[in-house]
């Protein structure tokens, strides 16, 4: 990953690059101006097929070293990048763009952050090109047939390993150990996993403690020491009211008891809030560990066949008490790690609609039909 974090970039940081004559490297490239759409596609493709990186449009360089902040016309630039990414790269690359205003100027520097992709190799599929590019040191070059074949082989192997991890986590989820209760089972697994994705150390533990303070809807408390396979947070006595695992491979499992009051009701508003907290947490976790690829989501409720659909443990529907027609409701989705935070309401709505349909109701009523946002005053 690039050593420059796009979320922390400002003009002062750009000025430091100039003063230090910071050179380009395998993670960083300067562009005096925004070139043709084909050039944009080739550069993004090259970084995505390597280890990711950052392109700064509007920075002049000499022999690879930054010498001047020139800027570009900001109007329509981010839209241009989005259009190129959407229409000229296959598979699509998930990039992040940011305009950095230049003081006393109507121009800006356009920063484009490209993550290391778990879908590589990417191809420039437009502009009569149809070639694969890769970043080598400070140069973007076309991949040869052997490199392309190796990249496809690596992608297939990574997908198989990620699928095996996902199956292991999903099939071994905590809710299956306690069928006498109803559970929310929420799981996220990176599509490209690593045995060292989540550091198992005190620094990571402190970060998780801060997260517990930030969102008590997830963890009522956090005092779990680092373990050999990750962090496990269990609340109460077994069967635990809330059971969470952050695995060293980057997966997250959150299991929450849904019928804790013994009233045989599924508190759907509680489920919606818990799901969105889970998605936001996963997004922050992946950003913290520098994972920007795709994830496999498993969102479900288990052992609900005997429950009535309610708003909360104490409130039922005014117009009736729908009963679940099935014993479990599961959805599987592939989403980008960045979407877990920015689009948590959209993802949650898909899940909650499916939960409601399992109880014979057309759709969940908690989301604004126009914006998709959760109606906070429910």
C-alpha positions in Angstrom: 0.0 0.0 0.0 1.2 3.6 -0.6 2.8 5.3 2.3 0.7 8.4 1.6 -2.8 8.1 3.0 -5.3 9.8 0.7 -7.6 10.6 3.6 -4.8 12.7 5.3 -3.6 14.5 2.2 -3.8 18.3 2.3 -1.9 21.1 0.6 0.7 21.3 3.4 1.5 17.6 2.8 1.9 18.3 -0.9 4.2 21.2 -0.2 6.4 18.8 1.9 6.7 16.6 -1.1 8.0 19.5 -3.2 10.4 20.8 -0.5 11.8 17.3 0.0 12.0 16.7 -3.8 10.2 13.4 -3.0 10.8 10.9 -5.8 8.3 8.7 -7.5 8.4 5.0 -6.6 6.4 1.9 -7.1 3.6 3.3 -4.9 3.6 7.0 -6.1 3.3 8.7 -9.5 3.1 12.4 -10.4 1.3 13.8 -13.4 1.5 17.4 -14.6 -1.9 17.2 -16.1 -4.8 14.7 -16.6 -4.0 12.9 -19.9 -6.2 10.9 -22.2 -8.8 8.5 -20.9 -6.6 5.7 -22.3 -3.6 6.9 -20.3 -5.7 7.2 -17.1 -6.9 3.6 -17.6 -3.4 2.3 -18.2 -2.0 3.9 -15.1 -4.8 2.8 -12.8 -4.7 -0.7 -14.3 -0.9 -0.9 -13.6 -1.2 0.0 -9.9 -4.1 -2.3 -9.4 -2.1 -5.2 -10.9 0.8 -4.5 -8.6 0.6 -3.5 -4.9 -1.6 -0.4 -5.3 -0.5 3.2 -5.1 -1.3 6.9 -5.5 -1.4 9.1 -8.5 -1.3 12.9 -8.0 -2.5 14.8 -11.0 -1.3 18.5 -11.0 2.2 17.8 -9.6 5.2 18.6 -11.9 8.2 16.4 -11.7 11.8 16.5 -13.0 13.6 13.2 -13.4 11.0 11.6 -11.2 11.2 14.1 -8.3 8.4 16.4 -7.3 9.3 20.1 -8.1 6.1 22.1 -8.3 2.4 22.1 -7.4 0.7 23.2 -10.6 -2.8 21.8 -10.2 -5.6 20.9 -12.6 -9.0 22.3 -13.4 -11.1 20.6 -10.7 -14.5 20.6 -12.4 -15.6 17.2 -13.7 -12.3 15.5 -12.8 -13.5 13.0 -10.2 -16.4 12.2 -12.5 -13.9 11.6 -15.4 -12.0 9.1 -13.3 -15.2 7.3 -12.2 -16.3 7.0 -15.8 -12.9 5.6 -17.0 -12.9 3.1 -14.1 -16.5 2.0 -14.8 -16.1 1.7 -18.6 -12.5 0.9 -19.4 -11.2 -1.6 -16.8 -12.2 -5.2 -16.4 -12.7 -6.3 -13.7 -13.6 -2.9 -12.3 -11.1 -1.3 -9.9 -12.3 0.3 -6.6 -10.5 3.6 -6.5 -10.8 6.6 -4.2 -10.5 10.1 -5.5 -9.9 13.4 -3.7 -9.5 17.0 -4.8 -7.0 19.0 -2.8 -7.5 22.8 -3.2 -4.5 25.0 -3.9 -4.5 28.2 -1.8 -5.1 31.4 -3.8 -5.9 29.4 -6.9 -8.9 28.1 -8.6 -7.1 24.8 -9.4 -6.6 21.7 -7.3 -4.5 18.6 -7.1 -6.5 15.4 -8.0 -5.4 12.4 -5.9 -6.4 8.9 -7.0 -5.7 6.1 -4.6 -5.7 2.6 -6.1 -5.7 -0.4 -3.7 -3.9 -3.6 -4.3 -6.6 -5.7 -6.0 -7.7 -9.1 -5.1 -9.3 -9.3 -8.6 -6.1 -8.9 -10.6 -5.2 -9.2 -13.4 -7.2 -6.2 -14.7 -7.3 -5.3 -18.3 -7.8 -2.1 -20.2 -10.9 -3.2 -22.1 -11.5 -0.1 -24.1 -9.8 2.3 -26.5 -8.8 -0.6 -28.7 -6.2 -1.7 -26.2 -7.2 -4.9 -24.4 -3.9 -5.3 -22.6 -2.8 -5.9 -19.0 -0.5 -3.4 -17.4 1.6 -3.6 -14.2 3.7 -1.2 -12.1 7.4 -2.0 -12.2 9.4 0.4 -10.0 8.5 3.8 -11.5 7.2 2.5 -14.9 3.9 1.2 -16.1 4.4 -1.6 -18.6 2.3 -4.2 -20.5 2.3 -7.6 -18.9 3.6 -10.5 -21.0 1.6 -13.8 -21.5 3.5 -15.6 -18.7 2.9 -12.8 -16.2 -0.8 -12.7 -17.2 -1.2 -16.4 -16.8 0.5 -16.3 -13.4 -1.8 -13.5 -12.3 -4.9 -15.6 -13.2 -3.5 -18.6 -11.4 -2.8 -16.5 -8.3 -6.4 -15.1 -8.4 -7.9 -18.5 -8.7 -5.8 -19.8 -5.8 -6.6 -16.8 -3.6 -10.3 -17.2 -4.4 -10.2 -20.9 -3.4 -8.5 -20.1 -0.2 -10.9 -17.3 0.7 -13.9 -19.5 -0.1 -12.5 -22.3 2.1 -12.0 -19.8 5.0 -15.5 -18.5 4.5 -17.0 -22.0 4.5 -15.1 -22.9 7.7 -16.2 -19.7 9.5 -19.8 -19.9 8.4 -20.2 -23.6 9.0 -18.7 -23.2 12.5 -20.6 -20.2 13.6 -21.5 -19.9 17.2 -25.3 -19.9 16.6 -25.2 -23.6 15.5 -23.9 -24.6 18.9 -27.0 -23.3 20.7 -30.1 -24.3 18.7 -32.3 -23.6 21.7 -32.0 -19.9 21.1 -32.6 -17.6 18.1 -29.5 -15.7 16.9 -28.4 -13.0 14.5 -25.3 -14.4 12.7 -23.2 -11.7 10.9 -20.0 -12.7 9.2 -17.5 -10.9 6.9 -14.6 -12.7 5.2 -12.0 -11.0 3.0 -11.9 -12.4 -0.6 -8.1 -12.3 -0.3 -7.1 -13.5 3.2 -3.8 -13.7 5.0 -2.7 -15.4 8.1 -1.3 -12.1 9.3 -4.1 -9.7 8.1 -5.1 -8.7 11.7 -2.1 -8.1 14.0 -2.5 -10.0 17.2 -0.9 -7.5 19.5 -1.6 -4.9 22.2 -1.8 -2.1 19.7 -4.7 -3.9 17.9 -6.3 -4.6 21.2 -6.2 -0.9 22.1 -7.8 -0.1 18.8 -10.6 -2.6 19.5 -11.1 -1.2 23.0 -11.6 2.3 21.4 -14.1 0.7 19.0 -16.0 -0.8 21.9 -16.3 2.6 23.5 -17.3 4.1 20.1 -20.1 1.7 19.4 -21.5 -0.1 22.5 -24.2 -1.7 20.2 -21.4 -4.1 19.2 -19.4 -4.8 22.3 -20.8 -4.0 25.8 -17.2 -4.3 27.0 -13.9 -5.4 25.7 -11.2 -6.9 27.8 -10.2 -10.0 25.7 -6.4 -10.5 25.5 -4.8 -11.3 22.2 -5.1 -15.1 21.4 -3.2 -17.3 19.0 -6.0 -17.0 16.4 -7.4 -13.5 17.0 -9.6 -11.8 19.5 -12.7 -13.4 21.0 -15.3 -11.3 22.9 -17.9 -13.2 24.9 -20.6 -11.5 27.0 -22.3 -13.2 29.9 -22.2 -16.9 30.6 -22.7 -19.6 28.0 -24.8 -19.5 26.0 -23.4 -16.0 25.6 -25.7 -13.1 24.9 -23.2 -11.7 22.4 -20.2 -13.6 20.9 -17.7 -12.0 18.6 -14.5 -13.1 16.9 -12.0 -11.0 15.0 -9.8 -13.6 13.3 -6.2 -13.1 12.4 -7.1 -13.9 8.8 -9.3 -10.8 8.7 -12.7 -12.3 9.2 -15.3 -11.0 11.6 -18.1 -13.0 13.2 -20.7 -11.3 15.4 -23.5 -13.5 17.0 -26.2 -11.9 19.0 -29.0 -13.6 20.9 -32.4 -12.4 19.5 -34.8 -14.0 22.0 -33.0 -12.9 25.2 -36.3 -11.8 26.9 -37.9 -15.2 26.4 -41.0 -13.5 24.7 -40.6 -15.5 21.4 -40.2 -12.4 19.4 -37.5 -11.3 16.9 -36.8 -7.6 17.7 -36.4 -6.5 14.1 -35.3 -2.9 14.8 -32.6 -4.2 17.2 -31.5 -6.6 14.4 -31.3 -3.7 11.9 -29.2 -1.5 14.2 -26.9 -4.4 15.1 -26.4 -5.3 11.4 -25.5 -1.7 10.5 -23.1 -1.4 13.5 -21.5 -4.7 12.3 -21.1 -3.4 8.8 -19.6 0.0 9.9 -17.2 -1.8 12.3 -16.0 -4.1 9.5 -15.4 -1.2 7.2 -13.4 0.6 9.9 -11.4 -2.6 10.6 -10.5 -3.2 7.0 -9.5 0.5 6.6 -7.4 0.2 9.8 -5.5 -2.9 8.5 -5.2 -1.6 5.0 -7.5 -4.0 3.2 -9.4 -2.5 0.4 -10.5 -5.5 -1.6 -13.8 -7.5 -1.8 -15.4 -9.3 1.1 -17.9 -12.1 1.3 -20.8 -11.2 3.6 -23.0 -13.7 5.4 -26.0 -12.0 7.1 -28.5 -14.3 8.8 -30.8 -15.2 11.6 -30.9 -18.8 12.9 -33.5 -20.8 14.7 -36.3 -18.3 14.3 -39.1 -20.7 13.2 -40.9 -20.3 16.5 -40.7 -16.5 16.7 -43.1 -13.7 16.0 -41.8 -10.6 14.1 -41.7 -7.7 16.5 -40.3 -4.2 16.6 -38.5 -4.8 19.8 -38.6 -7.3 22.7 -41.5 -5.4 24.2 -43.3 -4.0 21.2 -45.3 -5.9 18.6 -46.7 -4.6 15.4 -49.9 -2.6 15.7 -51.6 -4.4 12.9 -50.6 -8.0 13.7 -47.9 -10.4 14.7 -46.5 -12.1 11.7 -44.8 -15.5 12.4 -41.7 -16.8 10.6 -42.4 -19.5 8.1 -38.8 -20.8 8.0 -36.3 -21.6 10.7 -33.4 -19.6 9.2 -32.9 -16.6 6.9 -29.5 -16.1 5.2 -28.1 -13.9 2.5 -24.7 -14.0 0.9 -23.2 -10.9 -0.8 -19.9 -9.8 -2.3 -19.1 -6.2 -1.4 -16.1 -4.0 -1.5 -14.5 -3.4 2.0 -15.1 0.4 1.5 -18.8 -0.1 0.9 -19.3 -1.6 4.3 -19.0 1.8 5.9 -20.3 4.1 3.2 -23.3 1.9 2.1 -24.2 0.0 5.3 -27.8 1.1 5.1 -28.2 -0.2 1.5 -26.7 -3.5 2.4 -28.8 -3.8 5.7 -32.0 -3.0 3.9 -31.5 -5.9 1.5 -31.0 -8.2 4.5 -34.0 -6.8 6.5 -36.3 -7.1 3.5 -35.4 -10.7 3.2 -36.1 -11.2 7.0 -39.5 -9.6 6.7 -40.4 -11.7 3.6 -39.6 -14.8 5.6 -42.3 -13.7 8.0 -44.8 -13.1 5.2 -44.3 -9.3 5.0 -43.3 -7.6 1.7 -40.5 -5.3 3.0 -39.0 -3.8 6.1 -40.6 -0.5 7.1 -37.6 1.1 8.8 -35.9 2.6 5.7 -36.8 5.7 3.7 -38.1 4.6 0.4 -36.4 7.4 -1.4 -33.0 7.7 0.3 -32.7 4.2 1.7 -31.7 5.7 5.1 -32.8 4.2 8.3 -35.7 6.1 9.8 -34.2 7.0 13.2 -37.5 7.9 14.9 -39.0 4.4 14.6 
